[in-house]
Amino acid sequence: MSLSVHIQKKLGSFETHVDFETASDPLGLLGASGSGKSVTLNCIAGIMKPDFGRIELNGRVLFDSEKHINLPPQKRNIGYLFQEYALFPNMTVLENIQAGVRAGTRRQKREAALEALERFHLQDVQNQYPGTLSGGQKQRTALARIMVGNPELLLLDEPFSALDSYLKWQLLWEMSEYLKPFSGDVLFVSHDRDELSKLCSSVCILDHGKSEAVQAFQEFLLHPVTLAGAKLAGYRNISEGTVHNGVFHSDSWGISVPCTDPQAKAICLSNDHLHSLRNGDTDIAIECSVICRLAEGDKDVILLHPKHGAQDAILCMNVSKETFFANNQLSVYFTPADAIILTSVSKTGE
Amino acid sequence: MDWFPLLNSLRIAAISTVIVFFLGIFSAYYLARLPRFIKGILDVILTLSLVLPPTVVGYLLLRVISPKRPLGIFLNDFFGIRLTMTWCASIIATAIVIFPLMYRTARGAFESFDETLASAGKTLGKSNTYIFWRIRMPYCRQGILAGTILAFARALGEYGATSMVSGYTPGKTATVSTTVYQLWRLNDDALAFKWVLVNVAISAAVLLAMNYFEKRSMRSGGSLK
C-alpha cells in the first residue's frame, strides 16, 4: 500500500508544492490554516487539477502532467471524508450509504448498504435524514458511505475541527476503532497535533504550501526540524537568530548559545527545559522579569520577559503548584544540549 | 360563455413553462461554468426579454418567423407551416418572455448549492448526471419551484408579444387577456368584467399555490439541513 504525491498547483498568488510518499501506516498532514492542506487533498482526490507533477496510488498513475493522465475522481477509488461530512441532505442514512456502493445490481447495492448499516451501528437511524443526526451518527454515516465502496485510500479533512473537546475525544476514539479493519492507506489532514497523534504514526508538515520531510510522530514532537514544525508541535519558546563562528545569537532572548550547525535559523525549548535553578556548569542563564502565573492542568506556567531581549519576547516555564518565588525578578537556566536547533526551511522544500 | 380563451391561455402557459423549465435550468447550469467575460455577455442576452417591452419582443419574433422572412419562407416551402397567427406562435412568444424568470431564479438557486456535495458525489463514483438529478436538483428545488410558478403566472398574463404574433381570432388564438381587450373595445362591458374576474381568480390561485409551496419547502428544508 503506497501513495506517492509530487505536485505543484498555483492558485492566484498562492503556490502549493507538495512532495511526500506514504508507507503502510496512516500519515498525518499537519499545517496551519491556509497552508495548502485542502488543495493537496483535492488534487489527490481529483477534484482539482495540479499544474505539474505526478500522483501514484499502489502503482496506479492517477495524475501525470507529462503523460497527460488525469483520472476523473469517479475512477480514482479514493474515499474522501469532508470536514462537515457532506452527507446528501435529501437522502436518508440508508440512501446515503447506498449512494457509496460502486458496483452491483440494485439489490446487491441495497444488501451491501444494509450490511454497512449494521457494521457502523446505524440501524436505529436508517430512515432519518442527516439534519436530525448527532455528530457521531453523522460521522459514522459518512464513514460507512465511504467504506462500502472499498476505497484504496482514505482522505480525512479535519473531521474534528468544529467540535467541542468532549465530542472530539469521543469521535476520535470511535474513528480509530472503525478504521482498524481498514487495510488501505490513510491520509489525515489537520492543524491540531493532538488529533493526529491519536490516529497517525508519521507526519508531514505543510508550511505556506510547501511540504517538509516525513517524520515519525514521536520524533517530530521531540525534535522538530523546522520553525513551522516547532510551532505546530506546540513549542512556545522559539527564538530566531543567526550563527557566527559556532555561536547562535538570539536577539529576542538576548543570549548566545554554542551551535555547530551553520544552517541554524532558530532555537526552541520546551517549557520543561527551563529551570529556576542551575543544573550544570554549561547552563545558560536568562535574566527575566515575571509577567504572570497561569494554571495549566496539574501544573502552573510562568510567563517571563527576558530583560536583555526584545520588547515583545515571552518565555514559558512549567513549575509545580508548590513552587513559589519571592520576587518578580527571576533568572532561568537551560542546558544547551536541550535546545533544539531549527532550520527555517526543510531539505525537501528547497 | 365560450371557455376557449381560458383553455387556450392555460395550454399556452403550461407548454411554454415546460419548455422554459428545462431551457432555463440548463442555461443556468452551463453558464455558471463559462469564463466570466462570456458569461457576462450571455447573461445580458438571456435576461433582455425581462426588461424589453413585450411589443418589442413580439416585433423581433415577427421579423424571424414572418412568412416574408427567410425562416418563415423556409418553413412554408418545405413543411407548409405558417407560424404567425397560430397559437404555436403564442407559445414561442410566451416562452421568450418568461425565460428570464426561470433562468435567473434557477441561477440563484444553483449559486447557493454547496459544491462540496458534488465533490462528495464524484469521489463516491457517481456520474455527473446522477449528481445533477439526485443531488443538485433536490437541493435547489425550493428556488426552482418558485421560479417555475412565477414563470407560469407570468405566462398566463402575457398579452403584448402574443397579440402581436398571434393576433385575436376567436376559437383559434384568443386568450383571456386578448379577449378582455377585444370585449372592452366592442363595448361588451358585462362579459369583459366576467373575464376579468376569471383572470383575477386564476392569478390569485397561482400565487396562493406559490406561497403554499414556499412554506412547505421551508418546513422540510429546515429539517433537512
Interface residues (C-beta under 8 A of the other chain):
Chain A: N42 A45 G46 I47 P72 P73 Q74 K75 R76 N77 I78 G79 Y80 F82 E84 A86 F88 P89 N90 M91 A99 G100 R102 Y129 P130 G131 T132 R145 I146 G149
Chain B: D114 T116 L117 S119 A120 G121 K122 T123 L124 G125 K126 S127 R134 I135 P138 Y139 G222 S223 L224 K225
